[in-house]
Amino acid sequence: MTVPSATQHTYPYQNEPILSKSERLIARTAFDAALGRELHDVIQEVKKTASQIQQSSDLWDLESYLTQRRKEIDRKYDYRYSRLTQVFGKLLHEGRLREEELRGLREDKLQAIRSCAEFLARMDAA
């Protein structure tokens, strides 16, 4: 007689969703697209700022901006499966990601991402 595991229907690690192969592809594609859009915005800002450099202090301001943005982007774009719900929720909230790009993920995962985005919107409104 076999005894069902107490953790049979839970994720292997707390807060780590199980993604099917197709969901992993969808998630990676959406993640990369959002990151690409954000980096494109940074590049556009840097080009604009660089074209207006007049003195050495402007150069160091640009360097400071780039350092700050790199740190922000490194913190935000965390592809660990245990963090994807929060990452996608934040990106959805910021408009860096569209819900259509996540089409194909299971509804429970989409709902968790939507809930995260809605929470962030409520926090911004408070």
Contacts in CASP RR format, 6 or more apart in sequence:
PFRMAT RR
TARGET T0000
AUTHOR 0000-0000-0000
METHOD contacts of the structure
MODEL  1
MTVPSATQHTYPYQNEPILSKSERLIARTAFDAALGRELHDVIQEVKKTA
SQIQQSSDLWDLESYLTQRRKEIDRKYDYRYSRLTQVFGKLLHEGRLREE
ELRGLREDKLQAIRSCAEFLARMDAA
11 17 0 8 1.000
11 18 0 8 1.000
12 18 0 8 1.000
13 82 0 8 1.000
14 82 0 8 1.000
15 82 0 8 1.000
15 85 0 8 1.000
16 81 0 8 1.000
16 82 0 8 1.000
17 81 0 8 1.000
17 84 0 8 1.000
17 85 0 8 1.000
17 109 0 8 1.000
17 112 0 8 1.000
19 27 0 8 1.000
19 81 0 8 1.000
19 105 0 8 1.000
19 109 0 8 1.000
22 104 0 8 1.000
23 104 0 8 1.000
23 105 0 8 1.000
23 106 0 8 1.000
23 109 0 8 1.000
26 101 0 8 1.000
26 102 0 8 1.000
26 103 0 8 1.000
26 104 0 8 1.000
26 105 0 8 1.000
27 84 0 8 1.000
27 88 0 8 1.000
27 102 0 8 1.000
27 105 0 8 1.000
28 79 0 8 1.000
29 101 0 8 1.000
30 88 0 8 1.000
30 97 0 8 1.000
30 101 0 8 1.000
30 102 0 8 1.000
31 77 0 8 1.000
31 79 0 8 1.000
31 84 0 8 1.000
31 87 0 8 1.000
31 88 0 8 1.000
33 97 0 8 1.000
33 101 0 8 1.000
34 77 0 8 1.000
34 91 0 8 1.000
34 96 0 8 1.000
34 97 0 8 1.000
34 101 0 8 1.000
35 73 0 8 1.000
35 77 0 8 1.000
37 96 0 8 1.000
38 73 0 8 1.000
38 77 0 8 1.000
38 96 0 8 1.000
39 73 0 8 1.000
42 66 0 8 1.000
42 69 0 8 1.000
42 73 0 8 1.000
45 65 0 8 1.000
46 62 0 8 1.000
46 65 0 8 1.000
46 66 0 8 1.000
49 58 0 8 1.000
49 61 0 8 1.000
49 62 0 8 1.000
49 65 0 8 1.000
50 62 0 8 1.000
52 58 0 8 1.000
53 59 0 8 1.000
53 62 0 8 1.000
76 87 0 8 1.000
76 90 0 8 1.000
76 91 0 8 1.000
77 87 0 8 1.000
78 87 0 8 1.000
79 87 0 8 1.000
85 109 0 8 1.000
85 112 0 8 1.000
85 113 0 8 1.000
85 116 0 8 1.000
86 116 0 8 1.000
88 97 0 8 1.000
88 102 0 8 1.000
88 113 0 8 1.000
88 116 0 8 1.000
89 97 0 8 1.000
89 113 0 8 1.000
89 114 0 8 1.000
89 116 0 8 1.000
89 117 0 8 1.000
89 120 0 8 1.000
90 116 0 8 1.000
90 117 0 8 1.000
90 120 0 8 1.000
91 97 0 8 1.000
92 98 0 8 1.000
92 99 0 8 1.000
92 113 0 8 1.000
92 114 0 8 1.000
92 116 0 8 1.000
92 117 0 8 1.000
93 116 0 8 1.000
93 117 0 8 1.000
93 120 0 8 1.000
93 121 0 8 1.000
93 124 0 8 1.000
99 110 0 8 1.000
99 114 0 8 1.000
102 110 0 8 1.000
102 113 0 8 1.000
105 113 0 8 1.000
END
